[in-house]
């Protein structure tokens, strides 16, 4: 089993922030006022990143 990323989700006022720390050292950040929209964007990007 291999860890591909670490996900940190925080709420900053009315905005949700999802930070993804990838195993290659890269970090991505997704911000949105709607929690589900932040997660959807994050998952789509992760699917593309992991598939490569």
Contact map, one row per residue, 1 for C-alpha under 8 A:
1110000000000000000000000000000000000000000000000000
1111000000000000000000000000000000000000000000000000
1111110000000000000000100000000000000000000000000000
0111110000000000000001100000000000000000000000000100
0011111000000000000111100000000000000000000000000000
0011111100000000000111000000000000000000000000000000
0000111110000000011110000000000000000000000000000000
0000011111000000011100000000000000000000000000000000
0000001111100001111000000000000000000000000000000000
0000000111110001110000000000000000000000000000000000
0000000011111111100000000000000000000000000000000000
0000000001111111100000000000000000000000000000000000
0000000000111111000000000000000000000000000000000000
0000000000111111000000000000000010000000000000000000
0000000000111111100000000000001111000000000000000000
0000000011111111110000000000001111100100000000000000
0000000011110011111000000000111100000100000000000000
0000001111000001111100000000111000000110010000000000
0000001110000000111110000011110000000000000000000000
0000111100000000011111000011100000000000000000000000
0000111000000000001111101111000000000000000000000000
0001110000000000000111111110000000000000000000000000
0011100000000000000011111100000000000000000000000000
0000000000000000000001111100000000000000000000000000
0000000000000000000011111110000000000000000000000000
0000000000000000000011111111000000000000000000000000
0000000000000000001111001111100000000000000000000000
0000000000000000001110000111110000000000000000000000
0000000000000000111100000011111000000000000000000000
0000000000000000111000000001111100000110110000000000
0000000000000011110000000000111110000100000000000000
0000000000000011100000000000011111101100000000000000
0000000000000111000000000000001111101100000000000000
0000000000000011000000000000000111111100000000000000
0000000000000001000000000000000111111110000000000000
0000000000000000000000000000000001111111000000000000
0000000000000000000000000000000111111111100000000000
0000000000000001110000000000011111111111110000000000
0000000000000000010000000000010000111111111000000000
0000000000000000000000000000000000011111111100000000
0000000000000000000000000000010000001111111110000000
0000000000000000010000000000010000000111111111000000
0000000000000000000000000000000000000011111111100000
0000000000000000000000000000000000000001111111110000
0000000000000000000000000000000000000000111111111000
0000000000000000000000000000000000000000011111111100
0000000000000000000000000000000000000000001111111110
0000000000000000000000000000000000000000000111111111
0000000000000000000000000000000000000000000011111111
0001000000000000000000000000000000000000000001111111
0000000000000000000000000000000000000000000000111111
0000000000000000000000000000000000000000000000011111
